[in-house]
Amino acid sequence: MNDCIMCNEVVTNPVCMNCVEKEVEAWLSEVRPALVEELKAKTEEIEISFGDTNCILCNDKMCICTYCYTNHIFNWLKKYPELIIEFRMIFDIKKNIKLYECRVSNKSLDVDAFFGPKTL
């Protein structure tokens, strides 16, 4: 595994931006189809087709981690606050890992504290 060029952390979840974008696009197609083209433009802003890490889904080269890409999309979606909570529930990988750990350990979870304030 190699480092992400945005955060300099090791890419531990090697799924490329294009594969994640397809999933975000499928979600947006259901909830707000008019934003799909804007999503593609946001992806193109940081899209780089090189790297020493291969995507585990499509085998394309990648150098930006899933966390940085989803954070980039999250920052764009802040313009649409009604979509933020659902986006984070589906695509915020770090928070989903914590959520899974809480479920496995049967710990209760303060949803408001976990997902942050409802207004941005």
C-alpha positions as CSV (number, residue, x, y, z in Angstrom):
1,M,0.0,0.0,0.0
2,N,1.1,3.6,-0.7
3,D,0.3,6.9,0.8
4,C,-2.6,9.1,-0.3
5,I,-1.3,12.3,-2.0
6,M,-3.8,14.4,-0.2
7,C,-3.5,13.3,3.4
8,N,-0.2,11.4,3.3
9,E,-1.8,8.5,5.2
10,V,-1.4,4.9,4.0
11,V,-4.2,3.8,1.7
12,T,-5.9,1.1,3.7
13,N,-9.2,0.9,1.8
14,P,-8.0,0.9,-1.8
15,V,-11.2,1.8,-3.6
16,C,-10.6,4.4,-6.3
17,M,-12.6,7.6,-6.7
18,N,-14.3,6.4,-9.9
19,C,-15.7,3.3,-8.1
20,V,-16.9,5.4,-5.1
21,E,-18.3,8.0,-7.5
22,K,-20.4,5.3,-9.1
23,E,-21.9,4.5,-5.7
24,V,-22.5,8.2,-4.9
25,E,-24.0,8.7,-8.3
26,A,-26.4,5.8,-7.8
27,W,-27.5,7.3,-4.5
28,L,-27.9,10.8,-5.9
29,S,-29.9,9.5,-8.8
30,E,-32.5,8.4,-6.3
31,V,-32.5,11.4,-4.0
32,R,-31.4,14.3,-6.2
33,P,-30.8,13.4,-9.9
34,A,-30.1,17.0,-10.9
35,L,-26.8,16.9,-8.9
36,V,-25.2,13.9,-10.8
37,E,-23.4,16.1,-13.3
38,E,-22.2,18.4,-10.6
39,L,-20.9,15.3,-8.7
40,K,-18.9,14.4,-11.8
41,A,-17.4,17.8,-12.0
42,K,-16.4,17.7,-8.4
43,T,-14.7,14.4,-8.9
44,E,-12.8,15.8,-11.9
45,E,-11.4,18.6,-9.7
46,I,-9.2,16.1,-7.9
47,E,-9.0,13.1,-10.3
48,I,-5.5,11.8,-10.9
49,S,-5.0,8.6,-12.8
50,F,-1.7,7.4,-11.4
51,G,-0.3,5.8,-8.3
52,D,1.2,2.7,-7.0
53,T,-2.0,1.3,-5.4
54,N,-4.5,-0.6,-7.4
55,C,-8.3,-0.3,-6.7
56,I,-9.6,-3.6,-5.3
57,L,-12.8,-3.3,-7.4
58,C,-11.6,-2.2,-10.9
59,N,-7.8,-2.6,-10.6
60,D,-7.2,1.0,-11.8
61,K,-4.2,2.9,-10.4
62,M,-5.0,5.3,-7.6
63,C,-3.3,7.8,-5.3
64,I,-6.2,9.4,-3.4
65,C,-7.7,7.5,-0.6
66,T,-11.4,6.9,-0.2
67,Y,-11.5,9.0,2.9
68,C,-10.1,12.1,1.1
69,Y,-12.5,11.6,-1.8
70,T,-15.6,11.2,0.3
71,N,-14.5,14.2,2.4
72,H,-14.2,16.3,-0.9
73,I,-17.7,15.3,-1.9
74,F,-19.0,15.9,1.7
75,N,-17.6,19.5,1.6
76,W,-19.4,20.1,-1.7
77,L,-22.7,18.6,-0.4
78,K,-22.6,21.1,2.5
79,K,-24.5,23.4,0.1
80,Y,-27.4,20.8,0.4
81,P,-27.8,20.3,4.1
82,E,-30.8,18.1,3.7
83,L,-28.5,15.4,2.1
84,I,-25.7,15.5,4.6
85,I,-26.9,13.1,7.2
86,E,-27.9,10.4,4.7
87,F,-24.6,10.9,2.8
88,R,-22.6,10.5,6.0
89,M,-24.6,7.4,7.1
90,I,-23.9,5.8,3.7
91,F,-20.4,7.0,2.7
92,D,-18.6,8.3,5.8
93,I,-16.3,5.2,6.2
94,K,-14.6,6.2,9.4
95,K,-17.9,6.9,11.2
96,N,-19.4,3.7,9.8
97,I,-16.5,1.7,11.3
98,K,-17.2,3.3,14.7
99,L,-20.9,2.6,14.3
100,Y,-20.2,-1.1,13.4
101,E,-17.9,-1.4,16.5
102,C,-20.7,0.0,18.7
103,R,-23.2,-2.5,17.2
104,V,-20.8,-5.4,17.7
105,S,-20.1,-4.5,21.3
106,N,-23.7,-3.7,22.0
107,K,-22.8,-0.2,23.2
108,S,-25.5,2.5,23.0
109,L,-24.7,5.3,20.6
110,D,-25.6,9.0,21.0
111,V,-26.7,9.6,17.3
112,D,-26.6,13.4,17.6
113,A,-23.1,13.4,19.1
114,F,-22.0,10.7,16.6
115,F,-23.2,12.4,13.4
116,G,-22.7,16.0,14.5
117,P,-25.2,18.9,14.5
118,K,-28.1,18.7,12.2
119,T,-27.6,22.3,11.0
120,L,-24.6,23.4,9.1
